[in-house]
């Protein structure tokens, strides 16, 4: 049986995904490390200034224990925690250079990512925020 390949997150890969995000009409791009059949999603999400990520939540089957984990590795994002009426309950600043570098959201948390000011990756006017995200769905 052949072992799965070792996957690396390199600066070259980040630069490629950032370039792709600049060409995207949505001004963002994911790079998946996972296969669609896997229970654990692992990906890099690059957000350009001006992108919009609408409020959403992740709901899985009741027998599944899930959560979402974000770690910012370059730049900065804001995460808004909302109630079912769209009211902001909490605003988080998650930054590669700040005191909060990652956040884990429980299953069903309504949230929205907002593009913060660039901090760590200087690409001129096209500075980006890069976060890694893990969407976890584990059976009890």
Beta strands, then each sheet from edge to edge (+ up, - down):
strand 1: 28-32
strand 2: 40-48
strand 3: 64-74
strand 4: 76-82
strand 5: 88-95
strand 6: 102-106
strand 7: 110-115
strand 8: 128-139
sheet 1: 1+ 2- 8+ 3- 6+
sheet 2: 5+ 4- 7+
end
